């Protein structure tokens, strides 16, 4: 019994004490349930949580004590100079890279060296790379059908229906029966986005998706990504496309030397950066 409850009960007769205890315990339980429901809801809302994450390549420290939480529906843009750890970080989120220190939890699954359910994580994490990584010997349609069929065991007819839906979603349904080599770079990247969407992931990771494209093809990919963002897709994007960041991001994160230097909403980040390194980066990247 707490001191507060003892004080409250002091001077009451036994019948009153019994009633008071019942009332106080019911209030306490109600309060605990309310907190538990609120806390549980917040936890369920988290798609990615990284805590004190560090990674080394030999003696080179690529990531240093990175902390990041991504909630359902958030659109996060990560920017920074080459070699700052941006791509390494998001590759850790689907275990393409292994971290050596700290904890990463993705969609409720903790990532670690002894885990045997990496496939379970990747089922729920879509990844779009710089260089498309499409299967050259497969048609666009089969590229989109392969993952659901091979990894999720989806029947062929259902996989085809889903593939056609998402090819329509990225506005290239007419390319379904072509091979990647027959497409432009922008079209191939949109196929890569559709392929990831076919797995119906909880979060999409974009690793500089426009960096390998000719300038005139960049807008078609960014338009597709912007459309996904407006539909509520949870997204973590590594990019130098600052116009996209301004228009779409809920948060912009600046990294350097494997650390998060600064983060904030787009308006604050671009108009009132706090760190000198952030100011220098923005002055250089926004100059042209």
N, C-alpha and C positions, 0 to 999 in steps of 0.2 A: 504494500500500500504506500502511495506517495505521501510526502509531507503535506502537500496541498490538500489531499483527500482527508488525511488525519485531522487537519485543522478544520476542514469543512464539517466533519462528523463530530467534532468535539462538542460535548454538551447535549447531543441528541440522545433520546432513549433508544433502546435496542430495536424497536419497530421502525422508528424513523431512520436509524442507521442502516437497516437492511434495505429500506426503500431508496435511501440516498445512494448507497453503494450500487444498487441496480441501475439507477439513473445515470450516475457518473460513468459506470462501465459501458453502458449503451452509447453514451455520447462519445466516449473514447474510441469504441469500436467503429462508430460511424465516421469519426474523424480519420481513423487509420484506413478505412476502406476508401474514403474519398481521396486520400493521398495516394493510396496504392493504385487506384484507377487512373488518376492523373499521371503518376509516374510511369505506369505501364503503357499508357497511351503515348507518352513521349518516347519511351524506349522503342515501341513498335514502329514509330515514325522514322527511326534512324536506319538508313540503308547502308552507309559506310561509316565506320568509326576507326580512326587511326590514333593511337596513343603512344607518344614518345618513340616513334618509328625511326630506326637508323638502319643504314645499309652500307656495306663496304664492297668494293671491287679490289681484292687484295688489300693493299694499305691505303687505297684511296677511299675516303668516306663520301659516298654519293648522297646520302640523306642523314641529317642530324636532328634527332628528337623532334620529328614532325608530328603535330597534332592537328587533326582535321575531322570534322563531323559533317556528313552529308545526309540531309533529311529528304524524305519522299517529296518529289516535285520540285526540288531545288535545281537551279541551273548555275553551276559554278565554272568560272573560267580561271585557269591557271596560266600565268604568263611569267616571263623571265628570260634572261639571256641564255644562250646555248651552254649546255653543261651545268645548268642550275639544279637539275634533279627533277624537273617537271615530268618528263616521260617515265623516268624510273619510278616515281611515286605512283602514277596511275597503273603502271604495269605490275606493281606490287598488289594492286587491288583485285586482280584476277589471277594472281600467282604465276604470272609469266616471269616475274622476278621474285626472289625470296628475300625477305628482310631478316636481319640478324638480331635485331633488338626491338623491343616494344611489342605492341599488340595491334592487329588489324582484324576487325570483324566486318564481314560483308553479308548483308541480308540474314543476320543471325548466326552465321558460321564463322568461327574463329580460324584464321589462317595460321598454320604453323608447320614446322619441318616434317613432322610425323603424320600429317593429315593424309587420309586416303580418299577423301571425298572432294578433290579438286574439281572434278567434273560437275558436282552439285553446285559449286560456286559459279563456274563458267556458264552453267545453264541460265543463270540469272543476271549475268553481266555481259552486255554486248560491248564489243571493242571494234573501233574503226581506226585503221592504221594509216600512216602516211602513204604507203605504196599499195593500197587496195588488198593485196594478198588473195586475189580470187584464184580459183582452180582454172588454169588455162584450157584444160581438156574437157571442161564441162560448159554447157550452155548457161546463160544467165539464170534461167529457170532452175536448173539443177544445182547451181551454186546456192540458190536460196532454199532449195528443198533438202539439201544434204544434211545440214545440222539437225533440224527437227526429226528427220527420219533416223539418222545414225545415233544421235545422242539421246533424244527423247523418246524414240520408238514410235513416232507419229506415223499413222498409215499414209501411204503414198498419196491417195486422193485428198486427204486433209492437208498434207504438206503442200501439195500443188495449189490448193485453194488459198492457203495462207500466203504462199509465195506470190501469187498473182495479185492478192490484195495489197501487199506491201510494195510490189513493183508499181502498182497504180498509185500508191501513197507517195512514192518518190518521183512520180510522173515519167516513168519509162516502161510502161507495160508492153509497148510495141517492140522492145528489145529482148523479150523473153527467150526467143529461140536463137539468138545470136551468141557468139563466143566473145569472151572479154577482149580479145585482140581486135575485134571489129568495132569496138566502142571507143569514144573519146575518153580522156582522163576523167573529166567531170562525170560522164555517164558511169564509168567503172566505179567511181567513188560512191555514187548514188546506189549502185548495185550492192556495194559493200555495206552501206547503211541499211538497205532493205534486207540483206542477208542476216544482219544482226537483229533487226526487228522481228524477223521470222521466229526467233527463239523466244520472243515475248519477254524480254529481260526486265528486271526491276530497275536497272540503271544502265545508261549508255556512257561509255568512255570513248572520247575522241582524242587521238594522239596526233596533233597537227594535221588534220585531214585535208587542208588546202595547200600545204607547203610544197607538194610535188606537182601542183597543177599550173597550167598556163593561166595568166591573169584573167583572160576572158571566161575561163571555166570556173573560177573561184565562186562567183556569185550564185551559180546554180546549186552548188553544194551548200553554201551558207543559207540560201533560201530554204533548202530542205531541212537544215538543222534548226532554223528559226521556226519553221512550221512545227517541227517536233516539240520544240520548247513551248510553243503556244498551246499544244495539246496536253501539256503537263508532264512530259517525260522527264524523269530525273536524269541530269546530264552533268558530267564532269569533262570539261573541254580544255585541252592544252592547245593554245593557239596564240598567234600574234595579231589576229584580226581584231583590232581594238574597236572598230565600228560594231562588230558582232557583240563584243563584250558589253559595250555601252547599251545596246538595244535589248539584249536577251538576259544577261547574267543577273542573278540575285546577289551574288558575291563575286568579287574579283580578288584573286590571290596572287601576290608577287613573290617569287622564289629567287634566291641567289645562294650559291655555295651550299646547296642541299638543305636550305632552311626556308621556312616561311618568314619573310621579312615584314610583310604588311598585307592586310586584307580589309575589305570593306565593301559597301554597296558601290555600284558604278559611279554614282554622282560624287560621293566623297573621294573615291579612289582617284578619279581623273581630275577633279577640280581642286582637291585639297589633300594631296598625299602628304603623309607625315614624315616618312623616312627619306633621308637624303639620297639613298641608293635608288629608291622608287622614283624620286623626282628626276634623277639622271636618266634612268631607263625610259621614262615617259617622254622626256625631252628629246631623246634620240629616236624613239620609235614613232613619235607623232610629228616629227619634223617634216617628213615627206608626205 
